[in-house]
Amino acid sequence: MRIRLFPILFLIAGLCVAQTKVSGIVVDEVGEPVAFANVIFPNSTLGTITNDNGRFYLESDTRYNSILVSFIGYQTLEVPLPAAVNYDLTIVLLEGEQLDEVVVYSGKQSKKNNPAIDILRKIWAKKRINGLRKFKQYEYDKYEKIEFDLNTIDSALINSRMFRGLEFIFADLDTSRITGKTYLPIFLNEVFSKVYGNNLIPKEREDVLGNRNSGFSNNQAITAFVQDLYSDYDVYANYLKFFDKSFTSPLSRTGIDVYNYVLTDSAFIDNKWCYHIIYYPRRKNELTFKGDFWVNDSTYALKKINLQVTKSANINWVKEIYIEQDFEVVNDSVFLLKRDYMLSDFALNKKESSKGIYGKRTTVYDHYIFDNLRPDEFYRTATDPYDPRVFQQDSTFWNRSRLESLNKDETGIYTLLDTLKTVPKFKTYYNLVSILGSGYVEIDKWNLDIGDIYSTFGYNDAEGIRLRGGARTFFGQNDPWRLEGYMAYGFLDRKFKHGFSAKFLLDRKSRLIISGGNRRDIEQLGLSLTATNDVLGRSVASSSVLTVGNNDRLSNINLSTLNLEAEPLKNFRIRFGGSFRTLSSALPEAFNLDYVDPDSPTGISSEVKQFDLTTSLIFTPGKRTIGYGVERRDVNDEYATLFLNYTRGLEGFLESDFNYTRYQFSYTQPWQIGGFGRLLSTVEMGKTVGTVPLSLLNVIPGNQTLFTLYNTFPNLDFYEFVTDTYVALHLEQNFNGRFFSRIPVIRDWNLREIVGIRGAWGQLSEENIALNSPANIPLNAPSDKIYWEYSLGVGNIFKIFRLDFNFRGNYLENPEARPFSVTGTFGFHF
């Protein structure tokens, strides 16, 4: 009985919260949906635009008796609303002219004669002098809440086996004012901070004074995902980045090439005369929005704007993205951001009935203070957002600091999650999701994680089938120390392998970390030119089940390391350490590491013992992390990485065999190329001074696996090119479907084009060739000409697969050279 009465109870609750709710579909005379039609409440600025399928939802706290529906080329229609709640209306628009007093232009009209575009050009001219940029210094309070909700909840879901025993969680449901769908809050994070900025330096400082979390507060992976999901954006920018995609802003200078703009109305808002402009995309499948904005007639500053991603946009797992921003009038010439709201609807598909999860962020700004001069050092001083006091603020603090009160459902999240954590079935679901996300099985009573599960099975020519099991300590996401280890067994060589590491955070402020460990294993060396001595690091090629050609150039490695690392400046790390390695071939008959050794009875040695001292400088400007323990988690991937490494090999110390010096540098930078997608670039260079054996030289990284691995050359075999001096360049451009979206036959497949080009040049000295002459592989370097390859790839196949077709540019005369290869990868990407 409770379930049958639920829709009625829900309707009554809706009547109490909002005075007017209306949803439906807009069609033309033959029943075809009308996308991007304008739906508003009369004599108001409250409205929406129909989606790609002609559907809409609109609500208001005020009681309205009708709605106005209009679109270019159709008669404007006023639809009566007989009740406060009117769902599933079918509205038929008739062809004809718009109302005389509303001036509209279609996107195909000349841009010179469109008043909406004339206004847009004035926005461009004024945007740099609006808002906070008008003042020398500024301060304000900032309150942010991020919420996740289960959505599209119906009686079938409530009665499903999945929620049997959890029915109590559906006692309080609400309706989204954006989509009209029911939802259940499951996660809430609140942050209150004070922001101080100086436009003259320019510098900005944010002091986090309170941080409160419900739901999965101890799961660092989920928290990091939330942080990355809702990075800051500026609607005045040419491109807005969401989910690793660059969407063209409707206020962009390139907007007139991808949007239609229509000037529909003008009215007073907060005693300011404003123009109302509607925009919608010219083409399907592009990363664009639809929506509207109100702009002041004198300052050309935004008063409010709505942005909604079209369903045809080439983005996975996201059914809706809705953004609204409201601006406050400070005086005749200053409009400041007052409230920023963003809703994302995550679902497996974009059908109207599909169930998913809402992600919502609300940010409210208030108490602005201007031109309050503070010392320059004040703005340069970073505060600690992880101070324990920040997470221990009481209810009095939050009642005073919230710039927007929590509603009933948001208030109940804290109680709901405390209850759910005691329910065994919910804990099972949570553990399953956590395992799939992190790769580790949590054993709370032992403070251990078992895994990672994705490394359990492997295969290579030396070990045959390989099984691996490991564990790590885990008391919490901010552990000051961590122990980790694994054991593996090869069924062909019948040998056990192991690895062990320990890390200790000695000082949190400077992030002084001491680490070390030992690994004895079989490894495919030469997969990276500038690899670091991660004692537990292991390449995909070392255990790859699928390879091309003979994958027999494997090495035995016994590596011990001890490192000291500090971060004296944000995102600038210094690492100093020592390592001792013993290297030998894992399959001597097929691949040896022999070198000339006058001290050996045979004049030849096949094993290297080497002690190295290493100093590394790592700079990652723009990198954001979460947590303050010995292991932090990245929350963004658009930062550059500059790596400078100096290695000194010491002969004689701990029976080390060789003296040498190595200099290495690498620079990796992702570039958002506006509407053309994302370019990933890497430059690497290095030089080894001294004479060393093959196992210590720099191998141009080939790739004989069937997996697409960035920074490798898929048409090179392992050890095909060996150098002591090298320069390499990798470029990979993902166009995110920009060109496929213009091809009618395949545009609905949402495929993405990926183009790559890479090259390497290197030398190998006569002394190194002579030292390594006993080796049974040819020692060649790409010194005569730059070795290069290019690839053409298709991504987003069935939303998860990517295929790359790789072509070798030269050195085709090399023995068994592979002129062509196909590699692939899979993963879940937006």
C-alpha positions in Angstrom: 0.0 0.0 0.0 2.8 2.4 0.8 4.3 1.9 -2.7 1.0 2.5 -4.5 0.3 5.7 -2.5 3.8 6.9 -3.2 3.1 8.9 -6.4 0.1 10.6 -4.7 2.2 11.5 -1.6 4.9 12.7 -3.9 2.5 14.9 -5.8 1.2 16.4 -2.6 4.7 17.1 -1.4 5.4 18.8 -4.8 2.4 21.1 -4.4 3.7 22.2 -1.0 7.2 23.1 -2.4 6.5 24.6 -5.8 3.4 26.4 -6.9 3.8 25.6 -10.7 5.3 22.6 -12.4 4.9 21.8 -16.0 6.5 19.3 -18.4 5.8 18.0 -21.9 6.9 17.9 -25.5 6.7 20.5 -28.2 6.0 19.2 -31.8 5.1 20.6 -35.2 2.0 20.0 -37.2 3.2 16.6 -38.4 4.2 15.4 -34.9 8.0 16.0 -35.3 9.7 17.3 -32.1 10.7 20.9 -32.1 14.2 21.2 -30.6 15.4 24.4 -28.8 11.9 26.0 -28.6 11.6 28.7 -26.0 9.2 28.0 -23.0 8.7 30.7 -20.5 6.2 31.9 -17.8 4.5 35.0 -19.0 5.9 38.4 -17.8 8.9 36.7 -16.1 12.5 35.8 -16.8 11.8 32.2 -15.9 12.1 29.9 -18.8 13.8 26.9 -20.5 14.5 25.5 -23.9 13.3 22.2 -25.2 15.9 19.5 -25.6 16.9 17.7 -28.8 13.8 15.6 -28.5 11.5 18.5 -28.0 10.9 17.8 -24.3 11.0 20.4 -21.5 10.4 20.8 -17.7 9.8 24.1 -15.9 8.9 25.0 -12.4 8.5 28.1 -10.2 7.6 29.0 -6.6 5.0 31.4 -8.1 1.6 30.2 -9.4 1.3 30.8 -13.2 -1.8 30.1 -15.2 -0.1 29.6 -18.6 3.2 29.3 -20.4 4.4 30.9 -23.7 6.0 28.6 -26.3 7.8 30.1 -29.3 10.4 29.2 -32.0 11.7 30.7 -35.2 9.2 30.2 -38.0 6.3 29.2 -35.8 3.4 31.1 -34.2 3.9 31.9 -30.6 1.5 29.9 -28.5 0.1 30.6 -25.0 -0.8 27.3 -23.3 -3.2 27.5 -20.3 -2.2 25.6 -17.1 -5.4 24.4 -15.5 -3.6 23.1 -12.4 -0.5 23.8 -10.4 1.1 20.6 -11.7 0.8 19.8 -15.4 2.9 16.9 -16.6 3.3 15.3 -20.1 1.7 18.0 -22.1 1.8 17.8 -25.9 2.1 21.2 -27.4 1.7 21.7 -31.2 3.3 24.7 -32.8 1.8 26.0 -36.1 4.0 27.4 -38.9 3.8 31.2 -39.2 5.4 34.5 -38.2 6.5 35.4 -34.7 4.9 38.3 -32.7 5.7 41.6 -34.4 7.4 43.1 -31.3 9.9 40.3 -31.0 12.8 40.6 -33.5 14.4 37.3 -34.4 17.0 36.1 -36.9 17.9 32.5 -37.9 21.5 31.4 -37.8 21.6 31.5 -41.6 21.0 35.2 -41.8 23.9 37.5 -42.3 25.9 38.1 -39.1 26.2 41.8 -39.9 22.4 42.2 -39.7 21.7 40.3 -36.5 21.2 42.5 -33.5 22.0 39.6 -31.1 25.4 39.3 -32.6 25.9 43.1 -32.4 25.2 42.8 -28.7 27.6 39.8 -28.4 30.4 41.9 -29.9 29.9 44.5 -27.3 30.1 41.8 -24.6 33.5 40.9 -26.0 34.7 44.4 -25.8 33.6 44.9 -22.2 34.3 41.5 -20.6 37.8 42.4 -19.4 36.6 45.4 -17.4 33.6 43.8 -15.7 33.5 42.1 -12.3 36.5 41.7 -10.0 38.9 43.0 -12.6 37.8 46.6 -12.0 39.4 46.7 -8.6 42.9 46.7 -7.3 42.1 44.3 -4.5 39.1 42.2 -3.6 37.8 40.0 -0.8 34.7 37.8 -0.5 33.1 34.8 1.2 32.6 31.7 -0.8 30.3 28.8 0.1 30.2 25.6 -2.0 28.2 22.5 -1.7 28.5 19.4 -4.0 25.8 16.8 -3.9 25.2 13.4 -5.6 21.7 12.0 -6.0 20.2 8.8 -7.4 17.7 9.9 -10.0 14.7 8.7 -12.0 13.4 6.7 -9.1 10.2 4.8 -9.7 8.2 2.0 -8.0 10.0 -0.6 -10.1 13.4 0.5 -8.8 12.1 0.8 -5.2 10.7 -2.8 -5.4 13.8 -4.3 -7.2 15.9 -6.9 -5.6 18.8 -4.5 -5.4 17.1 -2.3 -2.8 15.3 -5.1 -0.9 15.9 -4.3 2.7 16.8 -0.7 1.9 13.3 0.6 1.2 13.6 3.1 4.1 16.0 5.3 2.1 13.1 6.2 -0.3 11.0 7.8 2.5 12.1 11.3 1.4 12.3 12.0 -2.3 12.3 15.3 -4.2 11.9 16.5 -7.8 14.7 18.2 -9.7 13.6 21.7 -10.7 15.7 21.3 -13.9 14.5 17.9 -15.2 11.4 17.2 -13.2 12.7 13.8 -12.2 12.7 12.3 -8.7 16.0 12.0 -6.9 17.5 10.7 -3.6 20.5 12.5 -2.2 23.4 10.2 -1.3 26.5 12.5 -0.9 27.1 16.0 0.3 30.3 18.0 0.7 30.3 21.6 2.1 33.2 24.0 2.0 33.3 27.6 3.4 36.3 29.8 2.6 37.4 33.4 2.4 39.1 34.6 -0.8 41.6 37.4 -1.1 42.9 38.7 -4.4 45.3 41.4 -5.7 44.9 42.3 -9.4 48.2 44.3 -9.3 50.5 41.3 -8.5 48.4 39.3 -9.6 47.8 36.7 -6.8 44.8 35.1 -5.1 44.7 33.3 -1.8 41.9 31.1 -0.5 41.6 30.3 3.2 39.4 27.2 3.7 37.8 27.6 7.1 35.4 24.7 7.1 35.0 21.4 5.2 32.2 19.0 6.0 31.6 15.7 4.2 28.9 13.1 4.2 28.7 9.8 2.4 32.1 8.4 1.2 34.4 10.8 3.1 37.0 8.2 3.6 37.3 7.1 0.0 40.0 9.2 -1.5 39.2 8.1 -5.1 35.6 9.3 -4.9 36.6 12.5 -3.3 39.3 13.2 -5.9 36.7 12.4 -8.7 34.4 15.0 -7.2 37.1 17.6 -7.0 38.1 17.0 -10.6 34.5 16.9 -11.8 33.7 20.4 -10.7 36.7 22.6 -11.5 36.2 26.3 -11.9 35.2 27.9 -15.2 34.5 31.4 -16.6 31.6 31.7 -19.0 33.4 34.7 -20.5 36.2 32.4 -21.7 36.2 31.1 -25.2 36.1 27.5 -24.1 34.7 25.9 -21.0 36.4 22.6 -19.9 34.2 19.9 -18.5 35.0 16.2 -18.2 38.2 16.7 -20.2 36.3 18.2 -23.1 36.4 21.8 -24.3 32.9 23.2 -25.0 32.6 26.4 -27.0 31.2 29.1 -24.8 28.2 31.0 -26.2 30.1 34.2 -25.3 33.1 33.0 -27.2 34.6 35.0 -30.1 34.2 31.9 -32.2 30.6 31.4 -31.0 29.1 33.0 -34.1 30.5 30.1 -36.1 28.9 27.4 -34.0 25.7 29.0 -32.6 22.6 30.6 -33.8 21.7 33.7 -31.7 18.2 35.3 -31.4 17.3 38.5 -29.7 13.8 37.8 -28.3 13.0 40.3 -25.6 14.1 43.1 -23.2 13.0 43.9 -19.7 14.0 45.3 -16.3 15.8 43.0 -13.9 16.7 44.5 -10.6 16.1 47.9 -12.0 18.5 47.3 -14.9 17.3 47.2 -18.5 18.5 43.9 -20.0 18.4 42.2 -23.4 17.3 38.6 -23.6 19.2 36.4 -26.1 18.6 32.8 -26.9 21.3 30.6 -28.5 21.4 27.1 -29.9 23.9 25.1 -31.9 24.2 25.2 -35.7 25.2 21.6 -36.0 24.7 18.4 -34.1 27.3 16.3 -32.3 29.6 19.2 -31.5 30.6 20.2 -28.0 28.2 23.1 -27.6 25.4 24.3 -25.4 21.8 25.6 -25.8 20.2 28.2 -23.5 19.8 31.9 -23.0 21.2 34.9 -21.2 20.2 38.4 -20.1 22.7 41.2 -20.6 22.7 44.8 -19.4 22.1 47.4 -22.1 24.8 49.8 -21.0 27.7 47.9 -19.4 27.0 44.7 -21.5 27.7 42.7 -18.4 25.8 39.4 -17.8 22.8 39.5 -15.4 22.1 35.8 -15.7 22.9 33.0 -18.1 21.8 29.4 -18.6 23.8 26.7 -20.4 22.6 23.2 -21.2 24.6 20.7 -23.2 22.7 19.2 -26.1 22.1 15.5 -26.0 23.8 15.1 -29.4 27.1 16.4 -28.0 30.0 13.8 -28.3 30.4 13.1 -24.6 29.9 9.7 -22.8 28.1 8.7 -19.7 26.6 12.2 -19.2 23.0 12.7 -20.2 22.6 16.3 -19.1 24.9 19.2 -18.1 23.0 22.3 -16.9 24.6 25.5 -15.7 23.0 28.7 -14.4 24.8 31.8 -13.1 23.2 34.9 -11.5 25.1 38.2 -11.2 24.6 40.9 -8.5 24.4 44.5 -9.4 26.9 46.4 -7.1 26.5 49.8 -8.8 25.8 51.2 -12.2 28.9 49.6 -13.8 29.8 46.5 -11.7 28.1 43.1 -12.0 29.5 40.4 -9.7 28.9 36.7 -9.7 26.4 35.9 -7.0 25.4 32.3 -7.5 26.8 29.5 -9.7 24.8 26.3 -10.1 25.8 23.2 -12.2 24.0 19.9 -12.6 25.3 16.8 -14.4 23.2 13.7 -15.1 25.4 10.7 -15.3 23.8 7.7 -17.0 24.8 4.7 -19.2 22.7 6.1 -22.1 20.9 9.2 -23.0 17.4 7.8 -23.1 14.8 9.9 -21.2 13.9 6.9 -19.0 17.4 5.8 -18.1 18.3 6.0 -14.5 21.5 7.6 -13.3 23.2 9.9 -10.8 22.9 13.7 -10.5 26.1 15.6 -9.6 25.3 19.1 -8.4 27.5 21.9 -7.4 26.2 25.2 -5.9 28.6 28.0 -5.2 27.4 31.2 -3.5 29.5 34.4 -3.2 28.9 37.3 -0.8 30.3 40.0 1.4 32.5 41.6 -1.2 35.1 44.1 0.0 37.2 46.1 -2.5 40.5 48.0 -2.4 41.4 46.8 1.1 45.2 46.9 0.7 47.2 44.1 2.3 50.9 43.4 2.2 52.0 41.5 -1.0 53.4 38.7 1.2 49.9 38.1 2.6 48.6 37.0 -0.9 51.7 34.8 -1.5 51.3 32.9 1.8 49.5 29.6 1.3 47.2 28.3 4.0 46.8 24.7 5.0 43.4 23.4 3.7 44.0 20.1 5.5 44.3 21.6 9.0 42.3 19.2 11.2 40.4 22.1 12.7 38.9 22.7 9.2 37.1 19.4 9.4 36.0 19.7 13.0 33.7 22.8 12.7 30.5 22.4 14.7 26.9 23.1 13.7 27.1 26.7 15.1 29.9 27.5 12.6 27.9 26.0 9.7 24.7 27.7 10.6 26.5 31.0 10.6 28.7 30.4 7.5 26.3 28.9 5.0 25.4 31.5 2.4 22.6 29.3 1.2 20.6 27.2 3.7 20.4 23.4 3.2 17.0 22.1 2.2 15.2 19.3 4.0 16.7 16.6 1.8 20.2 17.9 2.0 20.0 18.2 5.8 18.9 14.5 6.0 21.9 13.2 4.0 24.1 13.1 7.1 21.6 11.0 9.1 20.8 8.8 6.1 24.4 7.9 5.4 25.1 7.2 9.1 22.2 4.7 9.0 23.2 3.2 5.7 26.7 2.4 6.9 25.2 0.0 9.4 23.3 -2.0 6.7 25.2 -5.0 5.5 23.7 -4.9 2.0 24.7 -1.3 1.5 28.2 -2.1 2.7 28.4 -4.9 0.1 27.5 -2.5 -2.7 29.9 0.1 -1.5 32.8 -2.4 -1.2 32.1 -3.7 -4.8 32.2 -0.2 -6.3 35.3 0.6 -4.2 37.2 -2.5 -5.4 36.4 -1.8 -9.1 37.5 1.8 -8.7 40.7 1.3 -6.7 41.7 -2.2 -7.6 42.0 -3.1 -3.9 39.9 -5.2 -1.5 39.6 -3.4 1.8 40.1 -5.4 5.0 39.1 -2.8 7.6 39.8 -4.9 10.7 43.4 -5.5 9.7 43.9 -2.0 8.2 45.0 -3.7 5.0 44.1 -3.5 1.3 44.6 -6.6 -0.8 45.6 -6.1 -4.4 45.8 -4.7 -6.8 43.5 -7.2 -8.4 44.3 -6.0 -12.0 47.8 -7.3 -11.7 46.8 -10.8 -10.6 47.3 -12.6 -13.9 50.1 -12.1 -16.5 52.2 -13.9 -19.1 55.6 -13.6 -20.7 58.1 -15.9 -22.5 60.3 -16.3 -19.4 57.7 -17.0 -16.7 54.9 -18.4 -18.8 51.7 -18.0 -16.8 52.3 -15.6 -13.9 50.1 -15.1 -10.8 50.6 -12.2 -8.4 49.2 -11.3 -5.0 49.9 -8.2 -2.9 48.8 -6.0 0.0 49.3 -2.5 1.4 48.6 -0.9 4.8 45.7 1.5 4.8 44.4 3.2 7.9 43.0 6.1 6.1 43.4 8.4 3.1 45.9 10.6 4.9 48.2 7.9 6.4 51.6 9.4 7.3 53.3 6.1 6.3 52.5 3.1 4.0 54.0 -0.4 3.6 53.3 -2.3 0.4 54.4 -5.6 -1.1 53.7 -8.4 -3.4 54.7 -11.9 -4.4 54.5 -13.6 -7.8 55.1 -17.0 -9.2 55.9 -18.1 -12.8 54.7 -21.5 -13.8 57.3 -21.9 -16.6 60.5 -20.9 -14.7 59.0 -22.1 -11.4 60.4 -19.2 -9.4 59.0 -16.8 -6.9 59.4 -13.1 -7.3 58.7 -10.3 -4.8 58.7 -6.6 -4.2 58.5 -4.5 -1.0 58.4 -0.7 -0.4 58.0 1.6 2.6 57.2 5.3 2.6 57.2 7.7 5.6 56.1 11.3 5.7 58.5 13.1 8.0 57.2 16.6 7.7 53.8 17.5 6.3 54.6 21.2 5.5 57.6 20.6 3.4 56.4 17.1 2.4 59.7 15.5 3.4 59.3 11.8 2.6 61.8 9.0 3.0 61.2 5.8 1.0 62.9 2.6 0.0 62.4 -1.0 -0.9 63.5 -4.0 -2.8 62.2 -5.8 -5.9 63.5 -9.1 -7.4 61.5 -9.8 -10.6 61.5 -10.3 -14.3 61.1 -7.0 -16.3 60.9 -5.8 -19.8 63.4 -2.9 -19.6 63.6 -0.1 -22.1 59.9 0.9 -22.1 60.7 4.5 -21.1 63.6 6.8 -21.8 63.2 8.7 -18.5 61.9 6.1 -16.1 62.3 6.8 -12.4 63.4 4.2 -9.9 60.0 3.2 -8.6 60.8 0.1 -6.7 57.4 -1.5 -7.4 57.0 -0.1 -10.9 56.4 -2.6 -13.6 55.6 -2.1 -17.3 52.6 -3.5 -19.1 54.9 -5.2 -21.5 56.5 -7.3 -18.8 53.3 -9.3 -18.3 51.4 -8.7 -21.5 49.4 -11.8 -22.7 49.3 -10.5 -26.3 52.5 -9.6 -28.1 53.8 -9.4 -31.7 56.9 -11.4 -32.6 59.3 -12.9 -30.1 59.0 -11.2 -26.8 62.1 -12.8 -25.3 64.3 -9.7 -24.5 63.5 -9.8 -20.8 65.8 -9.2 -17.9 66.2 -10.4 -14.3 66.3 -7.4 -12.0 67.2 -7.1 -8.3 66.7 -3.5 -7.3 67.1 -1.8 -4.0 66.4 1.9 -3.5 66.5 4.5 -0.8 65.2 8.0 -1.5 64.6 11.3 0.2 62.0 13.7 -1.3 60.8 17.2 -0.4 58.5 19.9 -1.8 59.9 23.2 -0.8 57.5 25.1 -3.2 54.1 24.1 -4.3 54.3 21.5 -7.2 58.1 21.6 -7.1 59.7 18.5 -5.8 63.4 17.6 -5.2 64.4 13.9 -4.9 67.7 12.5 -3.9 68.4 8.9 -3.7 70.6 5.9 -4.2 69.9 2.6 -5.9 71.7 -0.7 -6.3 70.8 -3.0 -9.2 71.8 -6.4 -10.4 70.8 -7.0 -14.0 71.0 -10.1 -16.2 69.1 -11.7 -19.1 66.1 -13.8 -18.2 66.5 -15.9 -21.4 70.3 -15.9 -22.1 70.0 -18.2 -25.2 67.7 -15.8 -27.0 68.9 -12.5 -25.6 72.1 -11.9 -23.7 73.5 -8.8 -22.0 77.2 -9.8 -22.4 79.9 -7.2 -22.5 83.7 -7.2 -22.6 85.2 -7.6 -19.0 89.0 -7.9 -18.8 88.7 -8.9 -15.1 86.5 -11.9 -15.9 88.2 -15.3 -16.4 86.5 -15.6 -19.8 86.9 -12.0 -20.7 83.1 -11.6 -20.9 80.5 -10.9 -18.2 76.8 -11.3 -18.5 75.7 -9.7 -15.2 75.9 -6.1 -14.1 76.0 -4.8 -10.6 75.6 -1.1 -10.4 75.2 1.5 -7.7 73.8 4.9 -8.7 73.2 8.3 -7.0 70.3 10.2 -8.5 69.1 13.8 -8.1 65.7 14.7 -9.7 63.8 17.9 -10.0 60.1 17.6 -10.9 58.0 20.7 -11.6 54.2 20.3 -12.2 52.7 23.8 -12.5 48.9 23.7 -12.2 48.7 20.3 -10.6 46.0 19.9 -8.0 46.1 17.1 -5.4 43.9 15.9 -2.6 45.0 14.7 0.8 48.0 15.4 3.0 49.3 11.9 3.7 52.4 10.2 2.4 50.4 9.4 -0.8 48.3 12.1 -2.4 45.9 11.7 -5.3 45.8 13.9 -8.4 42.5 15.6 -9.2 43.3 17.0 -12.6 45.4 16.0 -15.6 45.8 19.3 -17.6 49.1 20.2 -15.9 52.6 20.2 -17.5 55.4 18.0 -16.1 59.1 19.1 -16.3 61.6 16.5 -15.2 65.3 17.0 -14.9 67.4 14.1 -13.7 71.1 13.7 -12.9 72.6 10.2 -12.3 76.1 9.3 -11.2 77.2 5.7 -11.4 80.0 4.9 -8.9 82.4 2.1 -9.7 83.7 0.0 -6.8 81.1 1.0 -4.2 79.2 -2.1 -3.1 81.1 -3.9 -5.9 79.5 -1.6 -8.5 80.9 -2.2 -12.0 80.8 1.2 -13.8 81.6 4.9 -13.6 79.3 7.1 -15.7 77.2 10.3 -15.7 73.8 10.7 -17.2 71.8 13.8 -17.8 68.1 13.5 -18.7 65.3 16.0 -19.4 61.6 15.5 -20.3 58.7 17.9 -20.8 55.1 16.8 -21.1 52.3 19.3 -21.8 48.6 18.8 -22.6 47.1 21.6 -24.7 43.5 22.3 -25.1 43.2 23.5 -28.7 39.7 25.0 -28.3 37.2 23.3 -30.6 39.9 21.1 -32.1 40.3 18.9 -29.0 43.3 18.1 -27.0 47.0 17.8 -27.9 49.4 15.8 -25.8 53.1 16.5 -26.4 56.3 15.2 -24.9 59.9 16.1 -25.5 62.7 13.9 -24.1 66.5 14.2 -24.3 69.4 12.7 -22.6 73.1 11.9 -22.7 75.3 9.3 -21.0 78.9 10.2 -20.5 81.1 7.1 -20.0 81.3 3.6 -21.3 78.5 1.3 -20.1 77.0 -2.1 -21.0 73.7 -2.6 -22.9 71.7 -3.0 -19.7 72.6 0.6 -18.7 72.2 2.3 -22.1 69.1 4.2 -23.3 66.8 2.1 -25.4 64.4 3.8 -27.8 61.1 2.4 -26.4 59.6 -0.1 -28.8 56.3 -1.7 -28.2 55.6 -5.3 -29.2 52.3 -5.5 -27.3 48.9 -5.0 -28.9 48.2 -2.2 -26.5 48.4 1.5 -27.4 51.1 2.9 -25.0 51.9 6.6 -25.1 55.6 7.5 -25.3 56.5 4.2 -27.1 57.0 3.4 -30.8 54.5 0.6 -31.7 56.4 -0.4 -34.9 59.7 -0.8 -33.1 60.8 -4.1 -31.6 62.3 -4.1 -28.1 66.0 -3.1 -28.3 65.8 -2.3 -32.0 67.5 1.0 -31.4 70.0 1.6 -28.5 71.6 5.0 -27.7 73.8 6.9 -25.3 72.6 10.3 -26.6 69.0 10.8 -27.7 66.2 13.2 -28.5 62.5 12.1 -28.8 59.3 13.8 -29.6 55.7 12.5 -29.2 52.6 14.4 -30.4 49.0 13.0 -30.1 46.0 15.0 -31.1 42.5 13.9 -30.1 40.0 15.9 -32.2 37.0 14.6 -30.0 34.9 13.9 -33.1 35.1 17.3 -34.7 35.4 15.9 -38.2 33.3 12.7 -37.8 30.4 14.8 -36.5 30.2 16.4 -40.0 29.8 13.1 -41.8 26.0 12.2 -41.9 26.4 8.4 -42.1 28.6 8.1 -39.0 27.9 11.3 -37.0 25.6 9.4 -34.6 28.3 6.9 -33.7 30.1 9.6 -31.7 33.5 8.3 -32.9 36.6 10.4 -32.2 39.6 11.0 -34.4 43.1 10.6 -33.0 46.3 11.5 -34.9 49.8 10.8 -33.7 53.3 11.5 -34.9 56.5 10.6 -33.1 60.2 10.6 -33.8 63.6 9.8 -32.2 67.2 10.6 -33.0 70.1 9.1 -31.2 73.8 8.1 -31.3 75.9 5.3 -29.8 79.6 5.9 -29.3 82.3 3.6 -30.8 83.4 2.8 -27.2 80.0 1.5 -26.2 79.7 -0.5 -29.4 83.0 -2.1 -28.7 82.2 -2.9 -25.0 78.9 -4.6 -26.0 80.2 -6.5 -29.0 79.5 -9.9 -27.4 75.8 -9.2 -27.2 73.7 -11.3 -29.6 71.5 -8.4 -30.8 72.5 -5.7 -33.3 73.5 -2.4 -31.7 71.9 0.3 -33.9 71.1 4.0 -33.2 68.9 6.2 -35.4 71.8 8.6 -36.1 71.7 8.8 -39.9 68.2 10.2 -39.9 65.4 10.7 -37.4 63.3 7.6 -37.0 59.6 8.5 -37.2 56.1 7.0 -37.2 52.6 8.2 -37.5 49.3 6.8 -36.5 45.6 7.3 -37.3 43.2 6.2 -34.6 39.5 5.9 -34.0 38.3 6.3 -30.4 35.1 5.9 -28.5 34.1 2.7 -30.4 31.1 1.4 -28.4 32.1 4.2 -25.9 35.1 2.1 -24.5 37.4 1.0 -27.3 40.1 2.7 -29.3 42.0 1.4 -32.3 45.2 2.9 -33.7 46.7 2.1 -37.1 50.4 2.7 -36.9 52.7 3.3 -39.9 56.5 3.2 -39.9 58.1 6.1 -41.7 61.6 4.9 -42.4 64.3 2.4 -41.5 62.3 -0.2 -43.3 65.5 -2.0 -44.3 66.1 -3.1 -40.7 65.8 -6.9 -40.3 62.2 -7.9 -39.6 61.1 -4.3 -39.6 57.4 -3.9 -39.1 56.0 -1.3 -41.5 52.4 -1.4 -40.0 50.7 -2.4 -36.8 47.4 -2.2 -35.1 47.2 -1.4 -31.4 44.3 -0.7 -29.2 43.2 0.1 -25.7 40.0 0.4 -23.7 38.7 2.4 -20.8 35.8 4.6 -19.6 36.3 8.1 -20.8 33.9 11.0 -21.0 
